[in-house]
């Protein structure tokens, strides 16, 4: 039996008085948040991008124009539109434009290899892709194998003021050459320039009528330890509810906040914390296409952010930056840390800045993503992942018998329920049924709940590897390795790394007639995998440890990597 939602929840006693236990979730699509903020704060900045500012009124109009452009391209409600973009104004405009049209956004990492991108675009059946010019060759190489009908191309230069180009050391001559090359590419290929998508429509663009609880807003690709990434379906209500939960937890959030968006918007954490949640409060977002230590510090100095979503590695890099002074981070009201584990050293460094401003959270893409968080009070215990957010229930169960609840202090599988829990995996009903039951989501993570209601994660998806906050799926890496003639068998595991969280190690059973070469295997992997997925080391072995059913025991491989106990 699954637990009753009416049972007493031991963690609510840790909620600060300003945090409601059951906040209201507006029954609107995500674009309703932008509509409201544009009406209440039309002149307030919505986006900052290397010195260029876009107000909420301007963002609202740009999204409407983009929606009209999608209509001209033949995009219908429910169609999938891939967004192969880093953090830039075009990405935000495209998200809201896709939702205005009633279509489904499919964010894709622009650094994906051709094979990775082909899997995602083919799996979701995207009709249109909005692509960064630097990623267009990758899309062009696979376009004839995809159902893509239109490709919209844009450049990071399109929204950069001249001063920012010079600051980024992009000479005018180089910028002009890039523009000419892009213009020639557009002229010679079936490509639509982003500027065409900003042509004012003849008529106003209305929101396509949506049922927020039923209609999908995004498909985000993630996965487990076996096989290729799966498409996680999140509805408009999922995203709006998680934004409500996060903003309720940080009850001081409002239109004067400035969020530093270093985390990518194609990641669930970045999408909710740096796009949906600020749109709800009317706060500003500082967009950085990727993390760069010096440019991030400059943005902190210039824009004085009050909310800084990040991961431990990112915080350590900022704190270690040359010339970084603690006073620069004093305006930050809250650091939202979304990767576990968080080391004591990082906690102490952030807390030394003054006050209790660190929120160590836990989440997963299937939960939009936030599930638990530490309170923004002296009760925070940031070496745990905190307590469930408002409207969220969580239990620890026996992994072999998931309806059997385990008592506090006993480790088991974490199972959660709430309005942020996803609708299922795209076109994968059997895998959906394995993790969803009566609204409860089996996270696959091993956790323990203390007597006081605080949760700790003991093993995050057991075999899943987290490199600098990004997920690496062993099955995907192993599939690529097995294509090489030197590899008879292989198993990929993650081992702790002080800077990146984990690093990828490949244990390889080599072919007796083919000499083992780590450099050759590395080059092979680099052809098909993003750089953070490529194994850091290749270990030859005679055989892999297996259980009675023939399954590789990755746990034993991880144990081999542990340093000996003195």
Secondary structure, 3 states (H helix, E strand, C coil): CCCCCCCCCHHHHHCCCCCCCCCCCCCCCHHHHHHHHHHHCCCCEEEEECCEEEEHHHHHHHHHHHHHHHHHCCCCCCCEEEEECCCCHHHHHHHHHHHHHCCEEEECCCCCCHHHHHHHHHHHCCCEEEEEHHHHHHHHHHHHHCCCCEEEEECHHHHCCHHHHHHCCCCHHHHHHHHHHHHHHHHHCCEEEHHHHHCCCCCCCCCCCCCCCCCEEEEEEECCCCCCCEEEEEEHHHHHHHHHHHHHHCCCCCCCCEEEECCCCCCHHHHHHHHHHHHHHCCEEEECCCCCHHHHHHHHHHHCCCEEEECHHHHHHHHCCCCCCHHHHCCCCEEEECCCCCCHHHHHHHHCCCCCCEEEEEEEHHHCEEEEECCCCCCCCCCCCEEECCCCEEEEEECCEEEEECCCCCCEEEEEECCCCCCEECCCHHHHHHHEECCEEEEEEEEEECCCCCEEEEECCCCCEEECCEEECHHHHHHHHCCCCCEEEEEEEEEEECCCEEEEEEEEEECCCCCCCHHHHHHHHHHHCCHHHCCCEEEECCCCCECCCCCECHHHHHHHHCCCCC
